[in-house]
Amino acid sequence: MKLRNNKAAYLRGRGGFTMVELAICLGIIAFALVAIIGVLPIGINVQKDNREETIINQDGMYWMEAIRSGATGMNDLADHVTFIEIRNSNSQVYRWEPVPAGAGDSHIELPRGVQGAAIIGLLSMPVQADLVGPVTVRNWPQVDTGSGEYNLIRAKVRAISGSAVDKGEAAKEMAFSYRLTSEVRPIRTSGDWGDLTGRVWDNIGDKLELDANRFSKLNFYEIKLTFQWPEYKFGDEERPGPNKKGFRSIVAGRLVNRNLNLLNPLDMATGQFQEDVTSPFFFFEPNKFSVPRVARGQ
């Protein structure tokens, strides 16, 4: 009997890759890893930037509507606002925070029980309001847009929208924050640059035109909200990041300042806090206009 030689089949079963083939495979894998490692951070940054811009868009509309409507019942805002800082034209700085001021602290505590209203009230303060102290405004209402007074109002805000994980107290320091700068100005009219008709203010028509100009500046305002993000803290200094976005809107209605004191009775006619021309807390009343007597300065 003749046995079959299976040596060739045996050798074929033990065959494998050559060193050249292994080197090529390792090179392909290494190239793929380098490409993935190089592109992955870019993809992560794009996702992060899109998320932050989405939060800014949502928060921007939220803040704009709250200021436009003169909201007074949004006390949950105190959980998101770290501080509000007002710097006037005399370089005086007033800092408001929703926490009690201890010994050695320089900030002022927002009124308890109405902190949400106080936040909206401070952000609605006109840039030309004559702020002579942290809680005192004089010469209001005023229509002189060239008075030289200027208030820089900014706040550090922890994102209102976004992931629920960032809303807890434990995540407060790590949550996404931004700087909000608010500017409220009366709409400037032709009267701010003089009589464009070439006439002298000496007849009834000119007087009515001047009164209409004053009336407009007391009842039509521009709101500009500027968001800068993210907000960084270096020691005791707060600095915004490179990203910036602005929101603008127009309000037709009067702007009144109110005394946010829960011990005082509410205005029975409106159900709002009592008006106080010296208060630093301002609120819009859309579609309600100042009376002609005030507009004419009588």
NORWOTA-V834434 format. One record per pair of residues at least 4 apart in sequence whose ideal C-beta (glycine too) atoms are under 8 Angstrom apart, sorted by sequence separation. I is the first residue (numbers start at 1). J is the second residue. D is the distance in whole Angstrom. If there is no record, write none. Layout:
# NORWOTA-V834434
I&J&D + I&J&D
This chain:
# NORWOTA-V834434
6&10&6 + 7&11&6 + 8&12&6 + 9&13&7 + 10&14&7 + 11&15&7 + 17&21&4 + 18&22&7 + 19&23&6 + 20&24&7 + 21&25&6 + 22&26&6 + 23&27&6 + 24&28&7 + 25&29&6 + 26&30&6 + 27&31&6 + 28&32&6 + 29&33&6 + 30&34&6 + 31&35&6 + 32&36&6 + 33&37&6 + 34&38&6 + 35&39&6 + 36&40&6 + 38&42&8 + 39&43&6 + 40&44&6 + 41&45&6 + 42&46&6 + 43&47&6 + 44&48&6 + 45&49&6 + 46&50&6 + 47&51&6 + 48&52&6 + 49&53&6 + 50&54&6 + 51&55&7 + 52&56&6 + 53&57&6 + 54&58&6 + 55&59&6 + 56&60&6 + 57&61&7 + 58&62&6 + 59&63&6 + 60&64&6 + 61&65&6 + 62&66&6 + 63&67&6 + 64&68&6 + 65&69&6 + 67&71&8 + 76&80&7 + 77&81&6 + 87&91&7 + 88&92&5 + 97&101&8 + 101&105&4 + 111&115&7 + 114&118&6 + 115&119&6 + 116&120&7 + 117&121&6 + 118&122&6 + 119&123&6 + 120&124&6 + 121&125&7 + 125&129&5 + 132&136&5 + 162&166&6 + 163&167&8 + 167&171&7 + 168&172&8 + 171&175&5 + 188&192&5 + 191&195&8 + 195&199&6 + 199&203&8 + 202&206&6 + 203&207&7 + 204&208&6 + 205&209&6 + 206&210&6 + 207&211&6 + 208&212&6 + 209&213&7 + 210&214&7 + 211&215&6 + 212&216&6 + 213&217&7 + 214&218&6 + 215&219&6 + 216&220&5 + 233&237&7 + 240&244&8 + 251&255&8 + 266&270&8 + 267&271&7 + 290&294&5 + 291&295&7 + 292&296&6 + 294&298&8 + 17&22&5 + 66&71&5 + 87&92&7 + 101&106&8 + 110&115&4 + 131&136&7 + 132&137&7 + 142&147&7 + 166&171&5 + 195&200&7 + 201&206&4 + 233&238&6 + 234&239&6 + 259&264&6 + 266&271&6 + 267&272&5 + 290&295&5 + 293&298&5 + 87&93&5 + 88&94&8 + 101&107&6 + 125&131&8 + 131&137&6 + 132&138&6 + 165&171&6 + 190&196&5 + 195&201&7 + 200&206&7 + 201&207&7 + 232&238&7 + 233&239&8 + 266&272&6 + 267&273&7 + 86&93&7 + 87&94&8 + 101&108&7 + 111&118&5 + 130&137&6 + 159&166&7 + 199&206&6 + 231&238&6 + 232&239&5 + 266&273&6 + 267&274&6 + 17&25&8 + 66&74&6 + 85&93&6 + 86&94&5 + 101&109&5 + 110&118&5 + 129&137&5 + 130&138&5 + 158&166&7 + 166&174&8 + 167&175&8 + 231&239&7 + 232&240&7 + 266&274&7 + 267&275&7 + 85&94&7 + 86&95&8 + 100&109&5 + 110&119&7 + 130&139&5 + 166&175&4 + 201&210&6 + 231&240&6 + 232&241&7 + 264&273&7 + 265&274&7 + 85&95&5 + 86&96&8 + 97&107&5 + 99&109&7 + 130&140&7 + 166&176&6 + 230&240&8 + 231&241&7 + 264&274&5 + 66&77&8 + 84&95&7 + 85&96&8 + 95&106&6 + 96&107&7 + 97&108&7 + 98&109&7 + 129&140&6 + 195&206&7 + 229&240&7 + 230&241&5 + 272&283&8 + 83&95&6 + 84&96&5 + 95&107&4 + 96&108&5 + 97&109&7 + 98&110&5 + 125&137&8 + 130&142&7 + 228&240&3 + 229&241&6 + 261&273&8 + 83&96&7 + 84&97&8 + 95&108&7 + 96&109&8 + 97&110&7 + 228&241&7 + 230&243&8 + 260&273&6 + 261&274&8 + 83&97&5 + 94&108&7 + 96&110&5 + 128&142&7 + 158&172&7 + 162&176&6 + 229&243&5 + 258&272&6 + 259&273&6 + 82&97&7 + 228&243&7 + 258&273&4 + 259&274&5 + 128&144&7 + 159&175&6 + 228&244&5 + 258&274&6 + 259&275&8 + 81&98&6 + 98&115&5 + 128&145&6 + 130&147&7 + 158&175&5 + 159&176&5 + 227&244&7 + 258&275&6 + 259&276&4 + 131&149&8 + 158&176&7 + 159&177&7 + 191&209&7 + 226&244&7 + 227&245&5 + 257&275&7 + 258&276&6 + 128&147&6 + 130&149&5 + 158&177&5 + 159&178&7 + 191&210&6 + 226&245&8 + 227&246&7 + 256&275&5 + 257&276&6 + 260&279&7 + 78&98&4 + 129&149&7 + 131&151&6 + 157&177&6 + 226&246&5 + 227&247&8 + 257&277&6 + 259&279&5 + 128&149&5 + 156&177&6 + 157&178&6 + 192&213&8 + 225&246&7 + 226&247&8 + 257&278&8 + 258&279&6 + 260&281&5 + 96&118&7 + 127&149&8 + 128&150&7 + 129&151&6 + 156&178&8 + 157&179&8 + 191&213&3 + 224&246&6 + 225&247&4 + 257&279&4 + 259&281&8 + 127&150&5 + 128&151&8 + 156&179&6 + 157&180&5 + 190&213&7 + 191&214&8 + 224&247&7 + 225&248&8 + 257&280&7 + 258&281&6 + 83&107&7 + 127&151&5 + 155&179&7 + 156&180&8 + 189&213&5 + 223&247&8 + 224&248&5 + 257&281&6 + 258&282&8 + 126&151&8 + 127&152&8 + 154&179&6 + 155&180&5 + 223&248&7 + 257&282&5 + 258&283&6 + 96&122&6 + 108&134&5 + 125&151&6 + 127&153&8 + 154&180&7 + 155&181&8 + 222&248&7 + 223&249&5 + 256&282&7 + 257&283&7 + 108&135&8 + 154&181&5 + 155&182&8 + 189&216&5 + 222&249&8 + 223&250&8 + 255&282&6 + 256&283&6 + 125&153&6 + 153&181&7 + 154&182&8 + 189&217&7 + 222&250&6 + 223&251&6 + 255&283&7 + 152&181&7 + 153&182&5 + 187&216&6 + 188&217&7 + 221&250&7 + 222&251&8 + 255&284&6 + 256&285&6 + 123&153&6 + 153&183&7 + 186&216&8 + 187&217&7 + 220&250&7 + 221&251&5 + 254&284&8 + 255&285&8 + 122&153&7 + 186&217&4 + 220&251&7 + 253&284&6 + 254&285&5 + 78&110&7 + 123&155&7 + 186&218&7 + 220&252&6 + 253&285&5 + 187&220&4 + 219&252&7 + 251&284&5 + 253&286&4 + 186&220&7 + 187&221&7 + 219&253&6 + 221&255&6 + 252&286&7 + 253&287&5 + 254&288&6 + 84&119&7 + 186&221&6 + 187&222&6 + 219&254&6 + 251&286&6 + 252&287&7 + 253&288&5 + 254&289&6 + 86&122&7 + 119&155&8 + 185&221&7 + 186&222&8 + 218&254&7 + 253&289&7 + 254&290&5 + 78&115&4 + 94&131&8 + 184&221&6 + 185&222&5 + 218&255&8 + 252&289&8 + 75&113&8 + 77&115&7 + 78&116&6 + 81&119&5 + 84&122&5 + 96&134&8 + 184&222&7 + 75&114&7 + 77&116&4 + 84&123&7 + 86&125&7 + 92&131&8 + 94&133&8 + 183&222&8 + 184&223&6 + 185&224&8 + 75&115&6 + 76&116&7 + 94&134&4 + 145&185&7 + 183&223&7 + 184&224&8 + 75&116&4 + 78&119&7 + 145&186&6 + 182&223&7 + 183&224&4 + 72&114&7 + 74&116&4 + 75&117&8 + 77&119&5 + 182&224&8 + 183&225&8 + 73&116&7 + 74&117&7 + 77&120&7 + 88&131&5 + 143&186&7 + 145&188&6 + 182&225&6 + 183&226&8 + 72&116&7 + 73&117&7 + 181&225&7 + 71&116&8 + 72&117&4 + 74&119&8 + 86&131&7 + 180&225&6 + 181&226&4 + 71&117&8 + 74&120&7 + 146&192&7 + 180&226&7 + 145&192&6 + 180&227&6 + 181&228&7 + 72&120&7 + 179&227&7 + 71&120&5 + 178&227&5 + 179&228&4 + 70&120&7 + 178&228&6 + 179&229&7 + 178&229&4 + 177&229&8 + 178&230&6 + 179&231&5 + 67&120&6 + 176&229&7 + 177&230&6 + 178&231&6 + 66&120&6 + 70&124&7 + 176&230&6 + 177&231&4 + 67&123&6 + 127&183&5 + 67&124&5 + 123&180&8 + 125&182&8 + 127&184&6 + 128&185&7 + 124&182&7 + 126&184&5 + 127&185&6 + 128&186&8 + 89&148&6 + 123&182&4 + 125&184&7 + 126&185&7 + 179&238&7 + 63&123&8 + 89&149&5 + 124&184&6 + 126&186&7 + 88&149&7 + 89&150&5 + 179&240&4 + 88&150&7 + 89&151&7 + 178&240&7 + 88&151&5 + 187&250&7 + 221&284&7 + 87&151&7 + 88&152&8 + 86&151&6 + 87&152&4 + 86&152&7 + 86&153&5 + 85&153&8 + 84&153&7 + 85&154&6 + 84&154&7 + 85&155&7 + 219&289&5 + 84&155&4 + 143&214&5 + 184&255&7 + 218&289&8 + 219&290&6 + 83&155&7 + 145&217&7 + 218&290&5 + 82&155&8 + 83&156&6 + 81&155&6 + 82&156&4 + 143&217&5 + 215&289&8 + 81&156&7 + 82&157&7 + 143&218&6 + 156&231&6 + 215&290&7 + 81&157&6 + 82&158&7 + 218&294&7 + 219&295&8 + 80&157&6 + 81&158&8 + 141&218&6 + 215&292&7 + 218&295&5 + 80&158&5 + 79&158&8 + 80&159&7 + 80&160&5 + 215&295&4 + 211&292&7 + 214&295&5 + 215&296&8 + 156&238&6 + 214&296&7 + 77&160&8 + 214&297&7 + 211&295&6 + 211&296&5 + 79&167&8 + 82&177&7 + 126&221&8 + 59&157&7 + 62&160&6 + 184&282&8 + 62&161&7 + 59&159&6 + 59&160&5 + 58&160&8 + 59&161&6 + 58&161&4 + 55&159&5 + 55&161&5 + 54&161&8 + 55&162&5 + 51&162&8 + 141&255&8 + 67&182&7 + 63&180&7 + 67&184&8 + 140&257&7 + 59&178&8 + 137&257&6 + 55&176&6 + 56&178&7 + 52&176&6 + 126&255&7 + 124&255&7 + 121&257&8 + 141&277&7 + 121&258&7 + 140&277&5 + 140&278&8 + 121&260&7 + 137&277&7 + 138&278&7 + 137&278&6 + 118&260&6 + 136&278&5 + 137&279&7 + 117&260&6 + 137&280&6 + 135&279&7 + 136&280&7 + 135&280&6 + 114&260&5 + 134&280&7 + 114&262&6 + 111&260&5 + 113&262&5 + 131&280&7 + 141&290&7 + 111&261&7 + 111&262&8 + 129&280&8 + 129&282&8 + 141&294&7 + 143&297&8 + 68&223&7 + 125&280&6 + 67&223&6 + 117&273&8 + 125&281&8 + 126&282&7 + 124&281&8 + 125&282&5 + 67&225&8 + 121&279&8 + 122&280&7 + 124&282&4 + 64&223&7 + 114&273&8 + 121&280&7 + 122&281&6 + 124&283&6 + 121&281&3 + 124&284&6 + 64&225&6 + 121&282&6 + 63&225&6 + 121&283&6 + 118&281&6 + 120&283&7 + 117&281&7 + 60&225&6 + 117&283&8 + 60&227&6 + 59&227&7 + 56&227&5 + 56&229&6 + 52&229&6 + 52&230&7 + 68&249&6 + 64&247&5 + 68&251&5 + 63&247&8 + 60&245&7 + 64&249&6 + 61&247&8 + 56&243&8 + 60&247&5 + 57&245&8 + 56&245&6 + 53&243&8 + 52&243&7 + 53&245&8 + 49&243&8 + 86&280&8 + 72&272&7 + 72&273&7 + 72&283&7 + 70&283&4 + 70&284&4 + 69&284&7 + 70&285&6 + 68&284&6 + 70&286&7 + 67&284&7 + 69&286&7 + 68&286&7
